Amino acid sequence: MQVTMETGQRDRMKYLFREILGVDVDQIVKQVLAKVSVERAKQVQKNSRDWKQYMSEEGGIVLLPGNVSGIGRKTHRR
């Protein structure tokens, strides 16, 4: 029942925004998501270029300390 009420409220708010303000919420969300995706892709591309340049300046091999190379790895608990 809770999900239905939340969905109903969301649809009601979308309707009010569209009818009163003339704003299509779904279209705005799509535009924002597209812009964020493009900006993230640009940042990834820049980071990749920077990393490639750094690696070539260091001779192609960079040894990272254990605390850096272990970031994001799952630890196995016994």
Secondary structure, 3 states (H helix, E strand, C coil): CHHHHHHHHHHHHHHHHHHHHCCCHHHHHHHHHHHHHHHHHHHHHHHHHHHHHHHHHCCCCCCCCHHHHCCCCCCCCC
